[in-house]
Amino acid sequence: MRLYYYWIALAAFLLDLITKKIIAAQLEIGEQISVIGNFFLITSYRNRGAAFSILQEQRVFFIIITVLIVSAIIWYIQASRKSGKVWLLTGLGLVLGGAIGNFLDRAIAGEVVDFLMFNFGSYTFPIFNIADSAICVGVACILIDTLLNSKEDSKRIGNREDKDQNEHEQQPV
C-alpha cells in the first residue's frame, strides 16, 4: 500500500479527534467513568502544558515547536519512504498523527483534552489521550527500527572487516 505511513497518521489523528470530541461533549471537566474499577477511568481533563502537564501556559512555544517537528517528520518520511523500513515509517506516521492531533487542540482551544486515567494503587499515572499514545507507540516503533538496523549495521561492518582482513592476508609480500 503506497504512502501507508500517511494513512496511519490520518487514522491516529481522526481517532484522537473523535474521542476528544466525544469526551468534551459528554463529560463535564473532572467527571469520571469507571472502566475497570479504580484502575482505569475515563475522565475529562484539560492540559495547557505538554506531556505530564509540564510547561503549563506555553501555547505559542508549543505551536512553534510542533510546526517545526511536523515539518521535520514529513521531510524525514519523504527522505526514507523508499527505504522499506516498515518500523521506522509506521512509527513516524504515528508520531505525525499524534503531533497534529495535539497541535490542533492547542491552536484552537489553547489546551489539550486528556481523558485516559490509570491508577496503580495510590499512584495515578498522568492523564493522557489517543494522540499521546500514538506518539509513544510511534517512538517505540522508531526505537525498534533503530535496534534492528544497528544489528544489521554491525553485521555489515563485521563482514566488511573480515573481508578486508582476508584480502590483506592474501596479498603477496
N, C-alpha and C positions, 0 to 999 in steps of 0.2 A: 504494500500500500504506500503510495507516494505521499510524502510530506506528513506521515503519521504523527510525527512529533508535534506538529501544529494542531492536529486533531486532538491529541492528548491535552495540549494546553487549553484548547477550546472546551473540552469536556470538563477539565478541572475548574476552569473559570465559571462555566454555566452551573455546575453542581454547587459551587461555592455561592454564586449569586442567588440561585433559587433557595437554597437552605437559609441564607441570611434574610431574604425577603419573607420567608415563612416565619422565622423566629421574630423578626421585627413586627410583623403583622399580628401574630398570635399570642405573644407573651409580653407582659409588662417587664420593664427592666428590673432585674432581681428575681423575677418569678422562676420557679424551678419545676421540672417534671422528672420524677424518678424513672429511670430506665432499668437499672439493675440495683435495687436497694439504694444505699447511700454511696455505692462505689461509682456508678455512672449516672450523671444527671444532665439533662438538657436545661440550660439556664440562659437567661437573656442578660448579656453584659456588654458594655461599650468600652472600648480601649482606645484612648487617644495617644498611645505610645506605640512601641514596637513589640516584638516578642516578649512575653512575660511582663508586659506593661512597663518596660523600661523606656526612658526618654519621653516622658509624657509631654504633651503640648508642643511637639516639634514638627507640626504639619508640613511646613514649607521644606524643611530639611528632608523629610521622608519622601515628599513628592519629587524633589530633585534627584535624590539618591535612586529612587525607584525607576525614574526615566532613564538614568544612566545604566542601571543594572539591566533593565529590559532591553535597552539598545545593545548592550554587550552580549546578552544571551542570544538575541536574534542574529547578531553578527557571527557569534561562535557556532550557532546552529547552521548557518549558511556555509561557514568555512568547513564544518565537519559533516555535512549531510551525505557526502559520498564515501565516508569512511567505513560505513557498515557497522559502526559501533552502536548497537541497539541499546545497551545500558546507558551510555552517555546521552544519546539523543532522547530517549524516554525520560531520563532524569531532567534534562534541560527543558523538555516540554512541560513536565510537571512544575518545575520551578517557575517557568514563564507564566503558566496559567495561574498559579498561586500568587505570584507577584502582582499580576494585573488585577486579580480579584481584590486584594487588599488595597491596591492603589486606587481603584475605583471608589471604594468606601471613603478613603482619606480625602480624595479630591472633591467628592460631592458633599460628604457629611462632616468631614474633619475627624472622623472616628471610625473604628472597625467594629463590626458586630461579631462578638465571640459568643459561643454557646455550648461547647463541649467541655464538660467538667468531670474530672476523675478524682476520687478521694482514695487515699491509701492509708487507712487508719485515721490518724489525726492530721495527716498531711494532705493538702489539696493541691494537686498539680495546677499550674496556671491555666486558666480557661482559654480555649483556642477555637479555631474554626476549620473549615474544609481547606481554605487557601493555605493556612499554616501547615496542615497535614500534607498537602501536595508538595509544598516546599521541602518539608523534612524528608518525605519519601523520595523526592527528586534528588536531594543531596545524597541520600543513601545510595541511589542508583549510580550517581556520578562517582561516588567512592568505590562502589563495586567495580565499575569500569576501570577506574584507576588501578585498583589492586590486580584485576585480571590482566591489564595491559602491562603493569610493571613486571609481572611474572613472565609474560611473553618477551618483553624487552630484555629481561635478564637472560632468558634462554638464547635470544638472538646475539646478545653481547658475548655470552659464553661460547656459543658456536663460532662466532667470528674470531675470538681469541684462540680457540682450538685450531681453527683453520690457519690463522697466522702463524701459530707455533709449529704446525706441521709443515707449512711452506718454508719456514725458517730452518727447520731441521733437515729438510730435503735439499737445500741449496748446496752445490759443491763448493768446497773451500779452495 
